[in-house]
Amino acid sequence: MQFIVIDGLDASGKDTQAFRLSSFLKNNNKEVFLRIHPAGDNFFGVNAKRFLLSKGKSAHFASAIFYMMDVIRSILYYAWRKYDYIVFVRYLMGTAYLPSPIHKIAYWFFGCIVTKSNTMFFLDITPEEAYRRIRLRHEIHEMFEDFGELRKVRAKALYLTLADNWVVINADRSKEQVELEIRQHLCAN
C-alpha cells in the first residue's frame, strides 16, 4: 500500500488533484481510497468545518483541534484497510493554521503520533492566486480565506515542509501541469 498526502493552502487545488490522481490510478486497475479533510461524515469533521465558517480566536483554535481530531480518526478508521493507494487530502499542514509558534509544536507533536508518508505533496500557491480563486468560487468564505491570512499560513506551511520530505509543487499553474508533475514524481519513486 502507498500512502499519499496532498496538502496546500485553500484554493490550491488539493481536492481537484486528489480526484484526478484517484481516477488515474483506478483507470490503471489500482484500488484507491480517497479521504478529504475536514470530512462531513463524523463529529470532528463537521465541527471543524463549522468553526472554519465562524470568526474569532476561539473558533480559530477550535477549528484546528477538530480538524486534527478528524485526521486522527481517519487514520485509525481507514489506514489499516487493504488498498493499493490511500490518498489523504489535508494532513499535517493543518497545523500551519495555528498561531505561531504553536504551529511548529503541533506539527512536531502530530508528526510523532500519526503515520508518515514517503509521498507528501504540498501544492504551493501564491496568496494572490489563492485569493483570486477563492473570490471566483462564490461561496461563504472561511476564516483563513482572506489575503492576509493566506500570506501568513503560506509562510508557516512552507517552513514546515522543510521538516519532512514534502514535495513542493507550484500550484499557480494549470491543473494539468500540476497533475503531470504529481504523476511524474509518483512514477520516479
DRENRO-54955 format. One record per residue: x, y, z of N, C-alpha, C, O, CB in turn. Coordinates in steps of 0.02 Angstrom, whole numbers, plus 50000, padded with zeros to 5 digits. Glycine has a CB too. Layout:
<recs>
XYZXYZXYZXYZXYZ
...
</recs>
This chain:
<recs>
500424994150000500005000050000500445006250000500955006550035499525000050061
500255011149961500605017549961500135022949989499575023749966500855019449890
500385026550037500015031950070500245038550040500835040150043500115031750148
499775042250011499935048549978499555054150013498965053450029499755048349902
499905059750025499605065650055499625071350004500145072649974499975067650121
499055074649996499025080649955498785086250000498225086050027498555079749892
499205091250009499055096750055499205103350021499515103549968499455096050120
498985108750052499115115450025498615120450052498165118650090499075115349949
498705126650034498255131950055497565130950025497465126949980498535138750035
497085134650051496425134850021496495137249949496885141749934495945139650062
496125134049904496105135649832496735133549794496845135749738496005143049824
497145129349825497745127149790497605121349742498035119549702498275124949840
497015118449746496835113049701496915106149731496965101149695497245113449640
496925105649797497035099249831496505094049812496675088449791497025100149906
495865095849819495335091149803495355089249729495285083349711494645094149820
495445094149687495475092949614496025087949598495905083049562495585099449575
496615089049625497175084549610497065077649641497265072649611497825087449636
496765077349699496625070849730496135066849688496225060849678496355071749802
495605070049664495125066649621495435064449555495305058949531494515071149608
495855068749526496185066949463496665061149473496685056549432496565073049435
497045061349528497515055849542497135049349555497335044049530497965057649601
496615049749594496215043949610495925040849546495945034749537495645045749658
495655044949502495385042449438495925039249396495825033849367495055048249398
496505042449392497055039749353497265032849380497355028149340497655044449356
497335032149445497545025849475497005020449465497175014749449497685026749549
496375022249475495835017449465495795015149392495665009349378495165020449486
495925019749345495935017949275496515013249258496515010049206495975024149231
497005012949303497565008249295497495002249342497984999249363498235011949309
496865000649357496684994649396496974994449466497154989149491496914988549359
497035000249497497265000649566496665001849611496195005249593497795006249575
496694998949671496175000249721496395006449760496935006649789496064994149768
495955011449761496125017949790495595019949841494995019349828496205023349735
495835022449898495385025449947495575032749953496155034349965495415021750016
495095037149944495205044349947494835047250007494235045950016494975047849882
495185051050048494885054050107495065061550109495655063350107495135050550172
494555065750111494645072950111494445075650180493935073950208494225076350055
494875080050206494765083050272494655090650265494965093750222495365081650319
494225093650305493805090250354493245086350320492955088650271493515095250403
493095080450347492595076050319491915077750348491855079750406492775068550332
491395076750309490725078350331490345072450360489735072950371490335081150275
490695066850373490345060850395490475059150469490315053650491490555055050353
490755063950506490895062450576490885068950617490945074450590491565058850585
490825068150682490775073750729491355078650722491245084750722490755071050800
491965076150717492555080450715492585084550651492705090550653493195076250722
492475081250594492495084850530491945090050524492065095550500492435079950474
491345088250546490775092950542490925099150585490805104750564490115089550566
491185098050645491345103750688491945107750664491965113850673491465101350759
492425104450634492985108250605492735113050552492925118950551493515103450574
492295110650508492015114850455491585120450485491605126150463491595110650406
491185118750536490755123750568491175129450597491005135350589490325120550623
491715127750631492135132950661492535136850608492695142650618492605129850713
492695133550552493035137150497492595142750469492855147750443493225132250441
491945141950474491485147050449491315152250502490925156850489490855143750423
491615151550561491495156350616492065161450618492515161250577491445152550684
492025165850666492535171050674492805170850745492475168350791492255178150658
493405173550755493685174350822494225169250837494285164050805493145173850872
494615170950889495175166650909494965159850934495295154850920495585170150962
494415159650972494195153150998493965148650941494085142550942493625154051049
493625151450890493415147550832494025145250792494035139650766492945151650787
494535149550788495155147950754495475141750786495655136950752495655153950756
495545141850852495855136350888495415130050883495665124550872495965138250961
494755130950893494295125150891494305121850822494295115650818493575127350908
494325125750769494335122750702494955118450692494915113050664494305128250648
495525120950717496155117150710496135110650751496355105450727496745121450731
495875111050811495845105050854495375099850824495555093950819495615106950925
494775101950803494305097250773494575094350708494475088450693493625100650760
494925098550669495225096150607495735090650622495725085350590495565102050570
496185091850670496695086850686496375080450712496625074950698497195089650737
495845081050751495495075050775495165071350718495145065150718494965076950828
494915074950668494625071850609495155067850571495025062250549494315077250562
495755070650565496305067050531496495060850570496575055450541496915071650523
496565061450635496745055650676496215050250671496375044350666496855057750750
495575052250672495025047450665495085043750598494995037750595494345051150670
495245047450545495315044350479495875039250478495815033850449495435049550426
496435040950510496995036350512496795029950549496925024450525497605039550547
496485030750607496285024950646495755020650610495765014550615496015027050713
495315023950575494755020450544494915017550475494655012250458494175025150538
495345020950437495445018850367496145016250350496205012350303495295024550323
496655018350385497345016850364497505009350364497955007350327497835020450408
497165005350402497314998250406496984994250350497134988350342497104995550473
496524997250313496164993650261496614992150201497124995550190495554997550238
496424987150163496834984750107496664988550043496144987450013496744977250096
497114992950023497064996549959497764996749929498264995949964496775003749969
497794997949864498454999149833498705006149852499295007149864498404998449756
498225010849855498395017849872497875020749919497275019749910498445022149808
498105024249970497665028350011497895035550000498485037150008497695026350089
497425039849981497575046949968497195051050020496575050950024497375048949895
497575054850059497275059450108497375066550083497925068550064497605058450179
496845070350084496875077450068496865081050135496405080150175496285079750021
497345085150145497475088750207497675083750261497325078950275496845092850230
498255085150290498525080550338498885084550392498555087550434498995075350305
499535084550392499915088150443499915095750435500025099350484500615085650443
499805098150375499855105350364499275109250394499295115450395499885106750290
498785105950419498255109350456498545112950516498245117750541497715104450478
499125110750540499445113950597499695120950579499785125150623500025109750622
499805122350515500035129050494499515134450506499665140350506500225128950419
498895132350518498355137150531498335139350604497975143950622497685134050511
498725135950646498775137850716499225144050723499645145250681499035131950760
499125147750777499555153650788500285151650798500425146050820499315157750849
500745156150783501465154950795501595155750869501275159950901501905159850754
502035152150899502425146550874502085139750885502395134550876503095146450907
501445139850905501085133650919501075129150858501075122950865500365135150941
501065132050798501035127950736501635123250731501565117550708501015132450675
502225125450753502825121250749502775115450799502935109750783503465125350763
502555117050859502485111950911501955106750891502055100750898502285115150980
501385109250865500845104750844501065100350786500905094450785500225108850823
501435103150738501685099150682502145093550708502075087750688502075103550630
502595095350752503055090350779502665085050819502785079050811503585093850824
502205087350862501825082750903501415077850860501455071750869501365086550951
501025080550814500605076150773501025072050725500835066450707500095080250734
501595074750704502045070850662502335064750698502525059850666502615075150638
502355065150764502595059450804502065054150814502235048250825502845061850872
501425056050812500905051150828500515048650767500155043650773500425054150877
500565051950710500205049650651500675046250602501285047150605499835055550616
500385042450557500775038950506501095044050460500775048750436500325034150466
501735043150446502085047550399502065044250330502015038150324502825048850421
502085048350280502085045850212502745047650178503035052850192501485048650172
502965043350133503545045050092503345049250032503775051549994503895038650069
502685050150023502435053849965501945059149990501345057949996502085049049914
502225064950005501815070550029501915076449982502475078949973502005072450103
501355078649953501385084349906501095090449939500545090249967501005082649841
501465095949936501195102449958501095106649897501575108549863501675105950010
500465108249882500305112349824500385119649844499955122449879499575110849798
500925122549823501105129349842500785134349794500955134549735501865130249845
500345138349820500005143449781500155150249813500165150849874499235142149777
500275155249772500395161849800499745164449830499195162749807500655166749745
499785168549882499185171449912498755175249861498145175149865499365175949969
499085178549814498705182249763498275177649720497685179049709499195186149718
498565172149698498185167449656497655163849697497095162749673498665162249623
497815161949759497325158649802496725163249814496155161149809497655156649870
496865169549829496325174249842495895175349780495285175949785496615181049867
496215175649722495845176449659495375170549649494795171449632496335177049599
495625164449659495205158449651494645158249702494075156349685495645152149657
494785160049764494275160049816493705164749797493125163049806494575162049884
493875170649773493355175549754492935172949696492355174849690493675182249736
493205168849653492835166049596492345160649617491885159149579493315163349544
492435157649675492025151949696491315153949717490865149749715492355148449753
491215160049736490545162449757490245158149813489655156449811490075162549697
490655156449862490425152749920490545157049982490865162249978490795145849926
490275154850038490425158150101491165156950116491405151250111489975155450160
491525162150133492245161550144492385159350216492065161550263492595168250130
492875154850221493105152650286493555157950317493775162550283493475145850280
493695157250381494065162350418494775163450391495055168850401494105160450490
495065158450359495755159050336495805161150263496345161150234496125152550345
495245162950233495235164150161495265171650143495015173650090494625161150131
495565175650186495705182550165496445183050148496845178750168495495187750220
496625188250113497305188750086497835188550141498335185050134497375195250047
497735192250196498225192350250498325185550281498895183550295498015197250302
497785181950294497835175250323498185170350275498585166250296497135172550342
498015170850211498335166450162499095167550161499475162750157498045167750091
499305173750166500025175350167500355172350229500895169350224500125183050166
500045173150287500345170550349500375162950349500885160050367499935173050410
499825159850330499795152450331500285149550280500605144450294499085150050315
500345152650222500815150050172501525150250199501895145350192500775154250106
501725155750231502405156250258502535150750310503065147650309502525163250289
502055149650354502135144450405502165137550372502575133350392501565144750456
501725136250324501705129650291502355128250253502625122750257501105129250243
502615133150217503235132050181503815130650229504245126550214503405138150137
503815133850286504315132350337504245125050360504745121550368504245137150397
503625122850371503505116050395503695110750343503865105150362502775115150414
503665112450279503855107550228504585105450234504775100150211503735110350158
504985109650266505695108150275505815102650327506345099550328506075114350295
505305101350369505375096450423505355089250398505625084850431504845097550474
505045088150341504965081350315505095081450239505295086550212504255078450330
504975075950208505105075350136504505077550094504265073750052505275068150119
504285083650103503735086350063503985087949993504525090549985503425092550096
503575086349944503715088349875503295094649864502675094349864503545082649823
503625100249855503275106649846503175107749772503645107749732503685112549878
502535108649753502345109449683502035116249673501595118249711501865103749660
502245119649621501965126249605501245125349580501125122849525502395129849551
500765127349622500055126449606499745132549574499135132749564499675124549668
500145137649558499885143349521499755141449448499405144949412500375149349525
500045135849427499985133549358499315130049347498905129449392500565128649341
499205127949286498575124549268498525117849304499035114949324498535123549192
497915115549312497815109049346498135103349308498355098449338497065107649356
498175103949242498505098749202499255098549215499545093149219498375100049127
499565104349222500285104549237500435101749306500915098049315500545111749231
500025103549354500115100949422500015093449423500415089849454499625104449472
499495091049390499365083849387499955080049356500155074849381498725082549347
500225082749303500795079549269501395079049316501735073949318500985083449205
501535084349353502095084149399501985079049455502455075649475502215091149429
501375078549480501225073549532501345066549504501665062349535500495074249558
501075065249445501165058649414501895057049402502125051449415500775058249348
502275061949376502985060849363503355058949427503785054549427503305067049330
503185062449481503515060949544503335053949568503765050349594503325066149597
502695051949561502495045249582502835039849541503025034649568501735044549578
502915041149477503245036149433503985035549449504285030249440503155038049359
504285041049472505005040949487505155037249552505725035049564505265048149493
504645036549594504755033249659504525026249659504585022749710504415036949714
</recs>
